[in-house]
Every structure is written in structure tokens, then in C-alpha cells.
Amino acid sequence: MVKSFYPDTLAEALRIRFDESAIPYAGGTDLMAARRRGMGLLPDFRRPVLFVGHLRECRGISRRNNHLTIGAATTLSEVWEDQRVPDLLRQAMAMMASPAVRNLGTLGGNICHASPAGDALPPLHVLDATVTLAGAEGKRDLNLAEFILGPGRTDLHDDEILTTINIPDSAFTSTWYRKVAPRRSSALAKVSLAAQAVVRDGVLNDLRLAAGAVAPTVVRSRQVEEMLIGHTATEVHGLLPEILGKYDGLLAPIDDQRSTAAYRRKVTLRLIRYFLTRRAWTSDDKIPDGKG
Ligand SMILES: Cc1cc2nc3c(=O)[nH]c(=O)nc-3n(C[C@H](O)[C@H](O)[C@H](O)COP(=O)(O)OP(=O)(O)OC[C@H]3O[C@@H](n4cnc5c(N)ncnc54)[C@H](O)[C@@H]3O)c2cc1C
């Protein structure tokens, strides 16, 4: 029998988290699957469970000060349905799990689970998202890249709860999320790429690329992006061998039951090439219907 707590407020939840060393439980789709498999990404169920999915402070989507703020306990379905959410993140939501899992699973849960294959992570890196963590001594904000430390590892302190994900406003002429998996949804990514670009007058004015499932954490390099900004399509084409060589050096994929390291490396470099030579220069974005 697992001891559990259902607090009324965030303040009460934080007190319990601190006093009882309780595990936050939002939708439970990762925690329960890990428990069934009897393996441990944190689900040490000798510790009490703290339900956070209903907390007002962790729910809902709002716009404030040039940011979109998404409560950590907002479900994947709610994120997908909200037109204010950037298309890139909505595209990723539509390819996650199944409708039933998306109705339970939360954005905060996907982040805190910190799976290299987590679908929300590459889009959130590209969108420069930050996370707000509430703890016994107040709140702190971190970039996503600072928060996620490795597979199943985050900088979440023992007294903290993730309350919101914050996305600064931005506009792009091209947006693309590509998940390579055995099926369109209900399957974890072998590799994924989130990409956005701004092209004006035939020149790349902004570029952001983040690859998932090819290293312990999401691979994004502002340095490589900067090398391409300010260039035309022809110039980008000329720079491709050098750029792909740089990304090749950043990838650190593994062999596992879903794919091989060699496949992951090859496909990721092809996706980057495709975006830089074709997709970045068009604006043909469609949000999948999410019925998969
Ligand atoms: C059948 C199936 C298919 C799936 N398919 C996909 C897929 O295609 N892509 C994908 O990325 N994922 C997939 N998942 C994984 C999962 O559904 C997502 O990661 C989901 O977003 C997890 O959210 P949750 O609320 O259920 O997390 P939970 O299971 O409740 O928690 C996950 C982790 O986050 C912590 N946590 C949760 N909320 C907070 C908080 N507010 N503060 C601090 N810590 C918190 C928990 O302690 C735990 O460590 C799938 C899962 C299943 C069961």
C-alpha cells in the first residue's frame, strides 16, 4: 500500500513534499508504467506519493508579459488543443502516445521524466522555454537545458515542484517537428528534430534546431545556428558539409531496443540537411489531427 497525499493548495503540497520526501504524481503515465516494469526512474514507491495534477497553481495556460505560461499539470491534450500554444509544440503533442494517454499525461511530467526521447523537449528547447520551480525557500527559474541533466535526471530539488513552463513570444516563417518512429503515434521516437526558421528577402534571419533521442539530453547548438544566420539558400548549401560535420560531432546516439546508434546518426543528419535545404525556405506547416 502506497501512502499518498492530495493537497488543496501549492503551499500545502510544498510542505508535504518537504516533510514527507514525497514523489510528485501528475498524470501517472510514466510513473505507473515504470512501476509496472519494476524499474526505477525515481518511482521508489516506498516513498509517499504527492498528487499535483489538480493544483490550481500548476494548471492552465495564460499569456503574461510577452510569455505564454503553461501550468506543469496541463495535460498533453490541453496543450495540443490551445491555439495560443506555438505550432511547433502542438505538432509534437499531436504525435505523442494516444488520445487516452494524452488526456492523462502532462507537459510537466514529460519534462520531469527527462527521457531523451521525450517529445516535448526538442520543441521546448527551440522555443527557449524556461521552467519555474517552487520550493520551500521560494521560486526559481531555469532554462530547460539547465534543468534537464541526463536520462531521468533533472535539477529538481527534493523540496521542489515544477509549477509552470514559460515560452517567450516569437514568430517564425517555417516550423517543423519530425518524429521518426515505427508508427505515427503511440510509439517513442527513434529520433526527432524540432526546427524553426525566419526567412526574409531570401535570407535566413533566425534559425533554431534541436534533436532528440540522439544524446543523453537534447542536442542544440546556438554556435552552429549563428554560423548560418544571415546567409541565402545558396550560401547555406555551400556551408552544409561543414555544418553537418559539426552536428555529427555533437550527436552521441546509443543502440537500444528501438534503434541503432548508426541509424539515429544518419537519419538525424538527413533531417537537418532536409530542413536547411528545403523546409526552412517554405512555410507549409500543418498541425497533425492527433487522432493517431
Ligand atoms: C502508452 C504510452 C505511450 C507514451 N508515448 C509517449 C510518446 O509518444 N512520447 C513521449 O514523449 N512520451 C510518451 N509517453 C510517456 C508519458 O505519457 C509522458 O512523458 C507524459 O507527459 C508524462 O506525464 P505524467 O503527468 O503522466 O507524468 P507522471 O508519470 O505523473 O510523472 C513523470 C515524472 O515527472 C515527475 N513530475 C510530474 N509532475 C511534476 C511536477 N509538477 N513537479 C515535479 N515533478 C513532477 C514525477 O515525479 C515523475 O518523476 C507514453 C506513455 C505511455 C504509458
The ligand as a Tripos MOL2 file, in Angstrom:
@<TRIPOS>MOLECULE
LIG
   53    58     1     0     0
SMALL
NO_CHARGES

@<TRIPOS>ATOM
      1 C1          1.3520    4.0560  -23.7200 C.3       1 LIG1
      2 C2          2.2600    5.2420  -23.5130 C.ar      1 LIG1
      3 C3          2.7230    5.9280  -24.6270 C.ar      1 LIG1
      4 C4          3.5690    7.0210  -24.4650 C.ar      1 LIG1
      5 N1          4.0090    7.6820  -25.5820 N.ar      1 LIG1
      6 C5          4.8290    8.7320  -25.4540 C.ar      1 LIG1
      7 C6          5.2980    9.4270  -26.6110 C.ar      1 LIG1
      8 O1          4.9550    9.1200  -27.7540 O.2       1 LIG1
      9 N2          6.1600   10.4580  -26.4150 N.ar      1 LIG1
     10 C7          6.5720   10.8500  -25.1790 C.ar      1 LIG1
     11 O2          7.3550   11.7880  -25.0620 O.2       1 LIG1
     12 N3          6.1230   10.2230  -24.0620 N.ar      1 LIG1
     13 C8          5.2720    9.1890  -24.1690 C.ar      1 LIG1
     14 N4          4.8150    8.5380  -23.0450 N.ar      1 LIG1
     15 C9          5.2750    8.9820  -21.7300 C.3       1 LIG1
     16 C10         4.2890    9.8690  -20.9110 C.3       1 LIG1
     17 O3          2.9590    9.7130  -21.2870 O.3       1 LIG1
     18 C11         4.6750   11.3600  -20.9790 C.3       1 LIG1
     19 O4          6.0240   11.5260  -20.6050 O.3       1 LIG1
     20 C12         3.7790   12.2150  -20.0660 C.3       1 LIG1
     21 O5          3.8850   13.5570  -20.4790 O.3       1 LIG1
     22 C13         4.1320   12.1050  -18.5900 C.3       1 LIG1
     23 O6          3.2710   12.9520  -17.8460 O.3       1 LIG1
     24 P1          2.5780   12.4440  -16.4910 P.3       1 LIG1
     25 O7          1.8130   13.6060  -15.9650 O.co2     1 LIG1
     26 O8          1.8140   11.2100  -16.7020 O.co2     1 LIG1
     27 O9          3.8750   12.1680  -15.5930 O.3       1 LIG1
     28 P2          3.9560   11.3090  -14.2490 P.3       1 LIG1
     29 O10         4.0260    9.8620  -14.5840 O.co2     1 LIG1
     30 O11         2.9330   11.7420  -13.2670 O.co2     1 LIG1
     31 O12         5.4000   11.7990  -13.7390 O.3       1 LIG1
     32 C14         6.5650   11.6150  -14.5060 C.3       1 LIG1
     33 C15         7.7580   12.1570  -13.7090 C.3       1 LIG1
     34 O13         7.6420   13.5580  -13.5400 O.3       1 LIG1
     35 C16         7.5660   13.9110  -12.1430 C.3       1 LIG1
     36 N5          6.5970   15.0180  -12.0740 N.ar      1 LIG1
     37 C17         5.3970   15.0810  -12.6820 C.ar      1 LIG1
     38 N6          4.8400   16.2930  -12.4830 N.ar      1 LIG1
     39 C18         5.7150   17.0010  -11.7280 C.ar      1 LIG1
     40 C19         5.7120   18.3310  -11.2030 C.ar      1 LIG1
     41 N7          4.7110   19.1920  -11.4230 N.pl3     1 LIG1
     42 N8          6.7730   18.7310  -10.4710 N.ar      1 LIG1
     43 C20         7.8260   17.8830  -10.2600 C.ar      1 LIG1
     44 N9          7.8890   16.6120  -10.7270 N.ar      1 LIG1
     45 C21         6.8310   16.1890  -11.4660 C.ar      1 LIG1
     46 C22         7.1580   12.6470  -11.4340 C.3       1 LIG1
     47 O14         7.6030   12.6140  -10.0830 O.3       1 LIG1
     48 C23         7.8680   11.5850  -12.2900 C.3       1 LIG1
     49 O15         9.2240   11.5070  -11.9510 O.3       1 LIG1
     50 C24         3.9590    7.4390  -23.1620 C.ar      1 LIG1
     51 C25         3.4700    6.7530  -22.0480 C.ar      1 LIG1
     52 C26         2.6290    5.6720  -22.2060 C.ar      1 LIG1
     53 C27         2.1230    4.9560  -20.9820 C.3       1 LIG1
@<TRIPOS>BOND
     1     1     2 1
     2     2     3 ar
     3     2    52 ar
     4     3     4 ar
     5     4     5 ar
     6     4    50 ar
     7     5     6 ar
     8     6     7 ar
     9     6    13 1
    10     7     8 2
    11     7     9 ar
    12     9    10 ar
    13    10    11 2
    14    10    12 ar
    15    12    13 ar
    16    13    14 ar
    17    14    15 1
    18    14    50 ar
    19    15    16 1
    20    16    17 1
    21    16    18 1
    22    18    19 1
    23    18    20 1
    24    20    21 1
    25    20    22 1
    26    22    23 1
    27    23    24 1
    28    24    25 2
    29    24    26 1
    30    24    27 1
    31    27    28 1
    32    28    29 2
    33    28    30 1
    34    28    31 1
    35    31    32 1
    36    32    33 1
    37    33    34 1
    38    33    48 1
    39    34    35 1
    40    35    36 1
    41    35    46 1
    42    36    37 ar
    43    36    45 ar
    44    37    38 ar
    45    38    39 ar
    46    39    40 ar
    47    39    45 ar
    48    40    41 1
    49    40    42 ar
    50    42    43 ar
    51    43    44 ar
    52    44    45 ar
    53    46    47 1
    54    46    48 1
    55    48    49 1
    56    50    51 ar
    57    51    52 ar
    58    52    53 1
@<TRIPOS>SUBSTRUCTURE
     1 LIG1         1 GROUP 0 **** ****
